[in-house]
Amino acid sequence: MGLFIVLIGLFVVTNPMLTFRGITLLFLPLIMIGIGWFTVMKAISTGPVRILKKDLFYRGMAITLSGIIAFYLPLSFWILCLLGILGVWMLASAVMLFGRARKGRAGIPEGFASRIGIAILSLCLVGLILINPKGVLALLVVILGIVALLLGVMLLVNGIRLKRRMEQI
């Protein structure tokens, strides 16, 4: 399992835009359709076919329809949505942190300097999103790949350690 995750992490790191395209154009719509069908099946009786909960049934159908529509959305839409949400979130975070920092060190008991640093970093990332959105997107996917790579290495090392301990017993 660990070796498989290491290979996935290496693929993601070496092909970030291909990975993002695969996640958004194939994997995400399939997940949405699966969740929609699961919700629909919870609303339907398996005995005589009838709808038990209409609101759950309609919600499931809406999620399924959203998943089907998601297959036809262009990649630029997904990039815009992801980076738009991320940019607004980081901007709001920076504004809130600077607002708390105006009260001085007493306004941020968990660490004044670290929170100011996070606020400045958030503003820099918002600017970077506006200047080079594809670069930021590639960076985010590479970070995801590095996390997968480290997780795979950790699982691999722990599996080897477990095997050695089991041989000793």
MDTraj code that builds the backbone (N, CA, C; nanometers):
import mdtraj as md
import numpy as np

residues = "MET GLY LEU PHE ILE VAL LEU ILE GLY LEU PHE VAL VAL THR ASN PRO MET LEU THR PHE ARG GLY ILE THR LEU LEU PHE LEU PRO LEU ILE MET ILE GLY ILE GLY TRP PHE THR VAL MET LYS ALA ILE SER THR GLY PRO VAL ARG ILE LEU LYS LYS ASP LEU PHE TYR ARG GLY MET ALA ILE THR LEU SER GLY ILE ILE ALA PHE TYR LEU PRO LEU SER PHE TRP ILE LEU CYS LEU LEU GLY ILE LEU GLY VAL TRP MET LEU ALA SER ALA VAL MET LEU PHE GLY ARG ALA ARG LYS GLY ARG ALA GLY ILE PRO GLU GLY PHE ALA SER ARG ILE GLY ILE ALA ILE LEU SER LEU CYS LEU VAL GLY LEU ILE LEU ILE ASN PRO LYS GLY VAL LEU ALA LEU LEU VAL VAL ILE LEU GLY ILE VAL ALA LEU LEU LEU GLY VAL MET LEU LEU VAL ASN GLY ILE ARG LEU LYS ARG ARG MET GLU GLN ILE".split()
xyz = np.array([
    [0.0820, -0.1195, 0.0000],
    [0.0000, 0.0000, 0.0000],
    [0.0862, 0.1255, 0.0000],
    [0.1905, 0.1250, 0.0831],
    [0.2773, 0.2407, 0.0915],
    [0.3483, 0.2686, -0.0396],
    [0.3942, 0.1622, -0.1067],
    [0.4623, 0.1792, -0.2346],
    [0.3671, 0.2354, -0.3398],
    [0.2428, 0.1911, -0.3366],
    [0.1418, 0.2413, -0.4300],
    [0.1177, 0.3914, -0.4089],
    [0.1084, 0.4335, -0.2833],
    [0.0863, 0.5754, -0.2541],
    [0.2096, 0.6578, -0.2910],
    [0.3294, 0.6010, -0.2715],
    [0.4515, 0.6694, -0.3136],
    [0.4486, 0.6919, -0.4648],
    [0.4080, 0.5904, -0.5410],
    [0.4002, 0.6039, -0.6867],
    [0.2961, 0.7078, -0.7278],
    [0.1839, 0.7091, -0.6589],
    [0.0817, 0.8116, -0.6878],
    [0.1374, 0.9507, -0.6577],
    [0.2054, 0.9646, -0.5449],
    [0.2648, 1.0925, -0.5086],
    [0.3673, 1.1384, -0.6112],
    [0.4502, 1.0463, -0.6604],
    [0.5484, 1.0819, -0.7641],
    [0.4798, 1.1248, -0.8932],
    [0.3723, 1.0565, -0.9291],
    [0.2987, 1.0944, -1.0498],
    [0.2386, 1.2341, -1.0349],
    [0.1808, 1.2612, -0.9193],
    [0.1189, 1.3922, -0.8955],
    [0.2240, 1.5029, -0.8993],
    [0.3394, 1.4791, -0.8383],
    [0.4450, 1.5806, -0.8358],
    [0.4984, 1.6072, -0.9760],
    [0.5118, 1.5031, -1.0569],
    [0.5680, 1.5216, -1.1907],
    [0.4660, 1.5702, -1.2927],
    [0.3377, 1.5501, -1.2693],
    [0.2323, 1.5913, -1.3627],
    [0.1205, 1.6647, -1.2887],
    [0.1456, 1.7847, -1.2355],
    [0.0420, 1.8488, -1.1537],
    [-0.0832, 1.8898, -1.2313],
    [-0.0666, 1.9457, -1.3514],
    [-0.1849, 1.9911, -1.4249],
    [-0.2663, 1.8731, -1.4791],
    [-0.1999, 1.7666, -1.5186],
    [-0.2717, 1.6463, -1.5632],
    [-0.3504, 1.5864, -1.4466],
    [-0.2903, 1.5877, -1.3299],
    [-0.3591, 1.5371, -1.2110],
    [-0.4805, 1.6225, -1.1775],
    [-0.4636, 1.7554, -1.1815],
    [-0.5766, 1.8440, -1.1525],
    [-0.6877, 1.8230, -1.2549],
    [-0.6512, 1.8086, -1.3809],
    [-0.7506, 1.7857, -1.4857],
    [-0.8256, 1.6548, -1.4602],
    [-0.7525, 1.5506, -1.4212],
    [-0.8166, 1.4226, -1.3928],
    [-0.9080, 1.4285, -1.2726],
    [-0.8634, 1.4993, -1.1697],
    [-0.9461, 1.5104, -1.0486],
    [-1.0739, 1.5872, -1.0776],
    [-1.0616, 1.7003, -1.1464],
    [-1.1783, 1.7864, -1.1640],
    [-1.2716, 1.7403, -1.2751],
    [-1.2172, 1.6836, -1.3816],
    [-1.3026, 1.6470, -1.4941],
    [-1.3549, 1.5037, -1.4886],
    [-1.2955, 1.4190, -1.4050],
    [-1.3408, 1.2809, -1.3982],
    [-1.3779, 1.2401, -1.2557],
    [-1.2833, 1.2530, -1.1645],
    [-1.3028, 1.2017, -1.0297],
    [-1.4118, 1.2762, -0.9534],
    [-1.4082, 1.4086, -0.9544],
    [-1.5064, 1.4889, -0.8809],
    [-1.6500, 1.4660, -0.9308],
    [-1.6747, 1.4679, -1.0632],
    [-1.8112, 1.4378, -1.1076],
    [-1.8580, 1.2964, -1.0709],
    [-1.7675, 1.1991, -1.0784],
    [-1.8057, 1.0623, -1.0406],
    [-1.8401, 1.0532, -0.8921],
    [-1.7647, 1.1223, -0.8083],
    [-1.7947, 1.1250, -0.6644],
    [-1.9310, 1.1891, -0.6405],
    [-1.9586, 1.2995, -0.7116],
    [-2.0876, 1.3671, -0.6951],
    [-2.2030, 1.2761, -0.7367],
    [-2.1867, 1.2054, -0.8479],
    [-2.2915, 1.1137, -0.8933],
    [-2.3103, 1.0002, -0.7929],
    [-2.1999, 0.9476, -0.7393],
    [-2.2095, 0.8406, -0.6396],
    [-2.2806, 0.8855, -0.5131],
    [-2.2466, 1.0034, -0.4650],
    [-2.3137, 1.0560, -0.3456],
    [-2.4615, 1.0799, -0.3740],
    [-2.4921, 1.1302, -0.4935],
    [-2.6315, 1.1531, -0.5314],
    [-2.7116, 1.0250, -0.5344],
    [-2.6544, 0.9205, -0.5966],
    [-2.7257, 0.7930, -0.6030],
    [-2.7404, 0.7300, -0.4653],
    [-2.6387, 0.7434, -0.3821],
    [-2.6482, 0.6926, -0.2460],
    [-2.7622, 0.7620, -0.1710],
    [-2.7741, 0.8935, -0.1890],
    [-2.8809, 0.9694, -0.1247],
    [-3.0177, 0.9287, -0.1787],
    [-3.0265, 0.9077, -0.3084],
    [-3.1533, 0.8640, -0.3688],
    [-3.1924, 0.7272, -0.3148],
    [-3.0953, 0.6363, -0.3044],
    [-3.1267, 0.5015, -0.2581],
    [-3.1710, 0.5000, -0.1114],
    [-3.1215, 0.5960, -0.0308],
    [-3.1674, 0.6053, 0.1074],
    [-3.3120, 0.6522, 0.1144],
    [-3.3577, 0.7234, 0.0111],
    [-3.4929, 0.7789, 0.0120],
    [-3.5954, 0.6840, -0.0474],
    [-3.5515, 0.5753, -0.1110],
    [-3.6425, 0.4836, -0.1798],
    [-3.6541, 0.3533, -0.1013],
    [-3.7746, 0.2996, -0.0944],
    [-3.7984, 0.1707, -0.0318],
    [-3.7606, 0.0600, -0.1299],
    [-3.6962, -0.0454, -0.0793],
    [-3.6546, -0.1550, -0.1677],
    [-3.7647, -0.2583, -0.1877],
    [-3.8596, -0.2626, -0.0968],
    [-3.9714, -0.3551, -0.1114],
    [-4.0583, -0.3106, -0.2277],
    [-4.1801, -0.2717, -0.2026],
    [-4.2539, -0.2069, -0.3111],
    [-4.1892, -0.0706, -0.3380],
    [-4.1595, -0.0461, -0.4643],
    [-4.0861, 0.0747, -0.4994],
    [-4.1719, 0.1971, -0.4691],
    [-4.1255, 0.2755, -0.3712],
    [-4.1923, 0.3993, -0.3369],
    [-4.0921, 0.4904, -0.2693],
    [-4.1210, 0.6171, -0.2751],
    [-4.0324, 0.7170, -0.2165],
    [-4.0710, 0.7370, -0.0705],
    [-3.9755, 0.7127, 0.0194],
    [-4.0005, 0.7287, 0.1616],
    [-3.9851, 0.8742, 0.2062],
    [-3.8796, 0.9394, 0.1589],
    [-3.8525, 1.0778, 0.1975],
    [-3.8332, 1.1599, 0.0706],
    [-3.9331, 1.2414, 0.0381],
    [-3.9279, 1.3180, -0.0865],
    [-3.8135, 1.4189, -0.0879],
    [-3.7910, 1.4879, 0.0237],
    [-3.6847, 1.5882, 0.0243],
    [-3.5476, 1.5251, 0.0035],
    [-3.5236, 1.4090, 0.0622],
    [-3.3972, 1.3377, 0.0435],
    [-3.3841, 1.2879, -0.1006],
    [-3.4948, 1.2432, -0.1574],
    [-3.4941, 1.1967, -0.2963],
    [-3.4594, 1.3108, -0.3920],
    [-3.5241, 1.4252, -0.3734],
    [-3.4973, 1.5394, -0.4617],
    [-3.3552, 1.5934, -0.4429],
    [-3.3076, 1.5915, -0.3197],
    [-3.1699, 1.6351, -0.2941],
    [-3.0713, 1.5416, -0.3645],
    [-3.0963, 1.4125, -0.3565],
    [-3.0098, 1.3154, -0.4241],
    [-3.0130, 1.3309, -0.5751],
    [-3.1307, 1.3565, -0.6294],
    [-3.1412, 1.3769, -0.7741],
    [-3.0687, 1.5050, -0.8158],
    [-3.0769, 1.6089, -0.7342],
    [-3.0072, 1.7345, -0.7649],
    [-2.8554, 1.7152, -0.7610],
    [-2.8070, 1.6389, -0.6634],
    [-2.6625, 1.6120, -0.6560],
    [-2.6182, 1.5292, -0.7758],
    [-2.6984, 1.4302, -0.8134],
    [-2.6651, 1.3481, -0.9300],
    [-2.6640, 1.4317, -1.0565],
    [-2.7631, 1.5161, -1.0736],
    [-2.7684, 1.6035, -1.1905],
    [-2.6495, 1.6997, -1.1914],
    [-2.6107, 1.7500, -1.0737],
    [-2.4930, 1.8369, -1.0649],
    [-2.3673, 1.7617, -1.1070],
    [-2.3565, 1.6366, -1.0696],
    [-2.2417, 1.5553, -1.1103],
    [-2.2379, 1.5332, -1.2600],
    [-2.3544, 1.5108, -1.3195],
    [-2.3602, 1.4919, -1.4651],
    [-2.3221, 1.6213, -1.5359],
    [-2.3713, 1.7330, -1.4868],
    [-2.3365, 1.8630, -1.5460],
    [-2.1874, 1.8912, -1.5285],
    [-2.1309, 1.8475, -1.4152],
    [-1.9888, 1.8722, -1.3878],
    [-1.8980, 1.8063, -1.4909],
    [-1.9442, 1.6984, -1.5545],
    [-1.8651, 1.6349, -1.6612],
    [-1.8428, 1.7303, -1.7781],
    [-1.9363, 1.8204, -1.7997],
    [-1.9311, 1.9072, -1.9174],
    [-1.8733, 2.0461, -1.8890],
    [-1.8374, 2.0732, -1.7642],
    [-1.7801, 2.2037, -1.7310],
    [-1.6341, 2.2091, -1.7763],
    [-1.5914, 2.3215, -1.8313],
    [-1.4516, 2.3313, -1.8767],
    [-1.3548, 2.3407, -1.7590],
    [-1.2301, 2.3082, -1.7861],
    [-1.1271, 2.3124, -1.6823],
    [-1.1089, 2.4535, -1.6267],
    [-1.1239, 2.5536, -1.7118],
    [-1.1070, 2.6917, -1.6658],
    [-1.2112, 2.7280, -1.5593],
    [-1.3304, 2.6715, -1.5675],
    [-1.4329, 2.6960, -1.4660],
    [-1.3880, 2.6414, -1.3304],
    [-1.3330, 2.5203, -1.3294],
    [-1.2868, 2.4593, -1.2058],
    [-1.1705, 2.5390, -1.1462],
    [-1.0799, 2.5850, -1.2334],
    [-0.9678, 2.6659, -1.1851],
    [-1.0195, 2.7949, -1.1235],
    [-1.1135, 2.8599, -1.1916],
    [-1.1708, 2.9841, -1.1409],
    [-1.2398, 2.9629, -1.0067],
    [-1.3176, 2.8563, -0.9954],
    [-1.3876, 2.8285, -0.8698],
    [-1.2896, 2.8022, -0.7558],
    [-1.1936, 2.7140, -0.7782],
    [-1.0999, 2.6788, -0.6732],
    [-1.0171, 2.7991, -0.6289],
    [-0.9585, 2.8687, -0.7252],
    [-0.8746, 2.9826, -0.6896],
    [-0.9563, 3.1007, -0.6392],
    [-1.0790, 3.1169, -0.6878],
    [-1.1662, 3.2224, -0.6371],
    [-1.2013, 3.2003, -0.4914],
    [-1.2406, 3.0782, -0.4579],
    [-1.2740, 3.0466, -0.3190],
    [-1.1507, 3.0619, -0.2309],
    [-1.0376, 3.0103, -0.2778],
    [-0.9140, 3.0197, -0.2010],
    [-0.8700, 3.1648, -0.1818],
    [-0.8801, 3.2450, -0.2866],
    [-0.8414, 3.3857, -0.2774],
    [-0.9292, 3.4648, -0.1830],
    [-1.0600, 3.4466, -0.1924],
    [-1.1526, 3.5172, -0.1029],
    [-1.1297, 3.4740, 0.0415],
    [-1.1080, 3.3445, 0.0625],
    [-1.0836, 3.2927, 0.1966],
    [-0.9562, 3.3543, 0.2553],
    [-0.8491, 3.3564, 0.1780],
    [-0.7228, 3.4112, 0.2285],
    [-0.7325, 3.5611, 0.2526],
    [-0.8032, 3.6316, 0.1664],
    [-0.8208, 3.7751, 0.1858],
    [-0.9011, 3.8030, 0.3129],
    [-1.0082, 3.7284, 0.3320],
    [-1.0897, 3.7458, 0.4529],
    [-1.0092, 3.7097, 0.5780],
    [-0.9289, 3.6060, 0.5687],
    [-0.8445, 3.5668, 0.6816],
    [-0.7454, 3.6775, 0.7156],
    [-0.6824, 3.7355, 0.6137],
    [-0.5863, 3.8431, 0.6376],
    [-0.6542, 3.9647, 0.6994],
    [-0.7721, 4.0004, 0.6492],
    [-0.8447, 4.1153, 0.7031],
    [-0.8814, 4.0908, 0.8495],
    [-0.9284, 3.9703, 0.8802],
    [-0.9653, 3.9390, 1.0189],
    [-0.8430, 3.9417, 1.1102],
    [-0.7308, 3.8864, 1.0643],
    [-0.6109, 3.8851, 1.1472],
    [-0.5563, 4.0258, 1.1690],
    [-0.5581, 4.1081, 1.0633],
    [-0.5136, 4.2461, 1.0809],
    [-0.6087, 4.3230, 1.1716],
    [-0.7371, 4.2924, 1.1644],
    [-0.8342, 4.3557, 1.2536],
    [-0.8078, 4.3209, 1.3989],
    [-0.7745, 4.1954, 1.4241],
    [-0.7413, 4.1549, 1.5607],
    [-0.6081, 4.2151, 1.6037],
    [-0.5159, 4.2310, 1.5090],
    [-0.3831, 4.2846, 1.5422],
    [-0.3901, 4.4323, 1.5797],
    [-0.4934, 4.5030, 1.5334],
    [-0.5076, 4.6448, 1.5705],
    [-0.5265, 4.6624, 1.7203],
    [-0.5762, 4.5594, 1.7867],
    [-0.5973, 4.5663, 1.9313],
    [-0.4666, 4.5455, 2.0074],
    [-0.3607, 4.5128, 1.9377],
    [-0.2308, 4.4920, 2.0018],
    [-0.2100, 4.3473, 2.0409],
    [-0.1080, 4.3260, 2.1179],
    [-0.0722, 4.1893, 2.1593],
    [-0.1813, 4.1246, 2.2445],
    [-0.2567, 4.2027, 2.3157],
    [-0.3649, 4.1476, 2.3989],
    [-0.4790, 4.0939, 2.3131],
    [-0.4921, 4.1450, 2.1910],
    [-0.5991, 4.0991, 2.1022],
    [-0.5718, 3.9640, 2.0398],
    [-0.4436, 3.9214, 2.0419],
    [-0.4067, 3.7915, 1.9843],
    [-0.3230, 3.7153, 2.0876],
    [-0.3876, 3.6486, 2.1832],
    [-0.3114, 3.5798, 2.2877],
    [-0.2344, 3.4581, 2.2371],
    [-0.2725, 3.4023, 2.1225],
    [-0.2055, 3.2820, 2.0742],
    [-0.0762, 3.3104, 1.9991],
    [-0.0384, 3.4338, 1.9860],
    [0.0890, 3.4673, 1.9231],
    [0.0751, 3.5809, 1.8237],
    [0.1200, 3.6977, 1.8633],
    [0.1031, 3.8165, 1.7806],
    [0.1840, 3.8077, 1.6514],
    [0.3116, 3.7765, 1.6626],
    [0.4002, 3.7751, 1.5457],
    [0.3601, 3.6670, 1.4455],
    [0.3220, 3.5501, 1.4953],
    [0.2849, 3.4420, 1.4034],
    [0.1566, 3.4770, 1.3270],
    [0.0621, 3.5387, 1.3930],
    [-0.0636, 3.5758, 1.3257],
    [-0.0413, 3.6872, 1.2239],
    [0.0443, 3.7826, 1.2545],
    [0.0763, 3.8875, 1.1576],
    [0.1471, 3.8254, 1.0376],
    [0.2381, 3.7324, 1.0649],
    [0.3073, 3.6623, 0.9559],
    [0.2103, 3.5871, 0.8662],
    [0.1130, 3.5198, 0.9262],
    [0.0121, 3.4473, 0.8487],
    [-0.0711, 3.5444, 0.7655],
    [-0.1054, 3.6581, 0.8229],
    [-0.1845, 3.7578, 0.7499],
    [-0.1066, 3.8119, 0.6304],
    [0.0206, 3.8418, 0.6499],
    [0.1031, 3.8924, 0.5395],
    [0.1202, 3.7848, 0.4326],
    [0.1428, 3.6608, 0.4748],
    [0.1550, 3.5500, 0.3795],
    [0.0250, 3.5301, 0.3013],
    [-0.0884, 3.5430, 0.3683],
    [-0.2181, 3.5309, 0.3000],
    [-0.2345, 3.6389, 0.1936],
    [-0.1984, 3.7617, 0.2279],
    [-0.2075, 3.8698, 0.1292],
    [-0.1130, 3.8460, 0.0110],
    [0.0061, 3.7952, 0.0386],
    [0.1002, 3.7638, -0.0700],
    [0.0444, 3.6544, -0.1613],
    [-0.0186, 3.5538, -0.1027],
    [-0.0759, 3.4463, -0.1839],
    [-0.1948, 3.4952, -0.2662],
    [-0.2735, 3.5880, -0.2126],
    [-0.3831, 3.6467, -0.2906],
    [-0.3258, 3.7206, -0.4111],
    [-0.2205, 3.7973, -0.3887],
    [-0.1550, 3.8659, -0.4996],
    [-0.0982, 3.7692, -0.6009],
    [-0.0404, 3.6594, -0.5537],
    [0.0145, 3.5582, -0.6437],
    [-0.0950, 3.4905, -0.7252],
    [-0.2106, 3.4698, -0.6644],
    [-0.3241, 3.4119, -0.7379],
    [-0.3659, 3.5054, -0.8508],
    [-0.3661, 3.6339, -0.8234],
    [-0.4050, 3.7301, -0.9271],
    [-0.2998, 3.7401, -1.0371],
    [-0.1721, 3.7271, -1.0024],
    [-0.0651, 3.7414, -1.1004],
    [-0.0442, 3.6144, -1.1819],
    [-0.0389, 3.4984, -1.1148],
    [-0.0076, 3.3723, -1.1829],
    [-0.0981, 3.2601, -1.1312],
    [-0.2232, 3.2546, -1.1762],
    [-0.3155, 3.1536, -1.1219],
    [-0.2749, 3.0098, -1.1546],
    [-0.2267, 2.9853, -1.2758],
    [-0.1887, 2.8474, -1.3095],
    [-0.0688, 2.8007, -1.2288],
    [0.0234, 2.8907, -1.2009],
    [0.1384, 2.8554, -1.1178],
    [0.0975, 2.8195, -0.9760],
    [0.0036, 2.8960, -0.9207],
    [-0.0467, 2.8674, -0.7855],
    [-0.1191, 2.7333, -0.7851],
    [-0.1972, 2.7082, -0.8879],
    [-0.2684, 2.5815, -0.8971],
    [-0.1708, 2.4650, -0.9053],
    [-0.0687, 2.4784, -0.9887],
    [0.0322, 2.3731, -0.9996],
    [0.1032, 2.3536, -0.8662],
    [0.1322, 2.4634, -0.7966],
    [0.1978, 2.4542, -0.6665],
    [0.1099, 2.3795, -0.5656],
    [-0.0188, 2.4076, -0.5651],
    [-0.1098, 2.3385, -0.4730],
    [-0.1153, 2.1891, -0.5016],
    [-0.1189, 2.1528, -0.6288],
    [-0.1250, 2.0111, -0.6644],
    [0.0082, 1.9429, -0.6324],
    [0.1201, 2.0126, -0.6535],
    [0.2503, 1.9553, -0.6175],
    [0.2583, 1.9331, -0.4666],
    [0.2070, 2.0284, -0.3887],
    [0.2049, 2.0105, -0.2432],
    [0.1207, 1.8895, -0.2063],
    [0.0077, 1.8707, -0.2730],
    [-0.0752, 1.7516, -0.2509],
    [0.0031, 1.6252, -0.2833],
    [0.0792, 1.6281, -0.3918],
    [0.1615, 1.5134, -0.4291],
    [0.2708, 1.4854, -0.3278],
    [0.3325, 1.5911, -0.2749],
    [0.4372, 1.5725, -0.1735],
    [0.3780, 1.5119, -0.0467],
    [0.2589, 1.5558, -0.0091],
    [0.1920, 1.4982, 0.1078],
    [0.1636, 1.3497, 0.0842],
    [0.1159, 1.3154, -0.0355],
    [0.0907, 1.1742, -0.0678],
    [0.2208, 1.0951, -0.0671],
    [0.3266, 1.1540, -0.1197],
    [0.4571, 1.0883, -0.1220],
    [0.5063, 1.0610, 0.0197],
    [0.4973, 1.1604, 0.1064],
    [0.5412, 1.1415, 0.2455],
    [0.4549, 1.0391, 0.3188],
    [0.3247, 1.0407, 0.2926],
    [0.2361, 0.9419, 0.3534],
    [0.2731, 0.8017, 0.3079],
    [0.3014, 0.7861, 0.1791],
    [0.3409, 0.6554, 0.1272],
    [0.4717, 0.6074, 0.1865],
    [0.5700, 0.6969, 0.1996],
    [0.6985, 0.6593, 0.2604],
    [0.6772, 0.6182, 0.4055],
    [0.5926, 0.6930, 0.4768],
    [0.5643, 0.6596, 0.6161],
    [0.4991, 0.5218, 0.6267],
    [0.4026, 0.4933, 0.5407],
    [0.3378, 0.3617, 0.5433],
    [0.4359, 0.2510, 0.5072],
    [0.5227, 0.2787, 0.4124],
    [0.6217, 0.1800, 0.3711],
    [0.7189, 0.1498, 0.4844],
    [0.7711, 0.2522, 0.5483],
    [0.8648, 0.2333, 0.6598],
    [0.7966, 0.1623, 0.7763],
    [0.6759, 0.2018, 0.8095],
    [0.6040, 0.1368, 0.9193],
    [0.5726, -0.0084, 0.8867],
    [0.5425, -0.0378, 0.7604],
    [0.5186, -0.1760, 0.7203],
    [0.6429, -0.2613, 0.7340],
    [0.7588, -0.2056, 0.6957],
    [0.8849, -0.2791, 0.7100],
    [0.9177, -0.3019, 0.8569],
    [0.8976, -0.1981, 0.9396],
    [0.9215, -0.2128, 1.0839],
    [0.8297, -0.3174, 1.1453],
    [0.7039, -0.3179, 1.1063],
    [0.6087, -0.4137, 1.1585],
    [0.6481, -0.5553, 1.1170],
    [0.6936, -0.5719, 0.9956],
    [0.7349, -0.7034, 0.9469],
    [0.8544, -0.7546, 1.0279],
    [0.9518, -0.6652, 1.0552],
    [1.0692, -0.7052, 1.1351],
    [1.0293, -0.7431, 1.2774],
    [0.9367, -0.6682, 1.3355],
    [0.8937, -0.7014, 1.4726],
    [0.8173, -0.8325, 1.4756],
    [0.7400, -0.8575, 1.3729],
    [0.6652, -0.9838, 1.3683],
    [0.7592, -1.1020, 1.3492],
    [0.8706, -1.0820, 1.2792],
    [0.9682, -1.1905, 1.2613],
    [1.0385, -1.2231, 1.3926],
    [1.0534, -1.1229, 1.4796],
    [1.1191, -1.1446, 1.6078],
    [1.0319, -1.2241, 1.7036],
    [0.9038, -1.2132, 1.6865],
    [0.8109, -1.2827, 1.7785],
    [0.7981, -1.4232, 1.7352],
])
top = md.Topology()
chain = top.add_chain()
for i, resn in enumerate(residues, 1):
    res = top.add_residue(resn, chain, resSeq=i)
    for name in ("N", "CA", "C"):
        top.add_atom(name, md.element.get_by_symbol(name[0]), res)
traj = md.Trajectory(xyz[None], top)
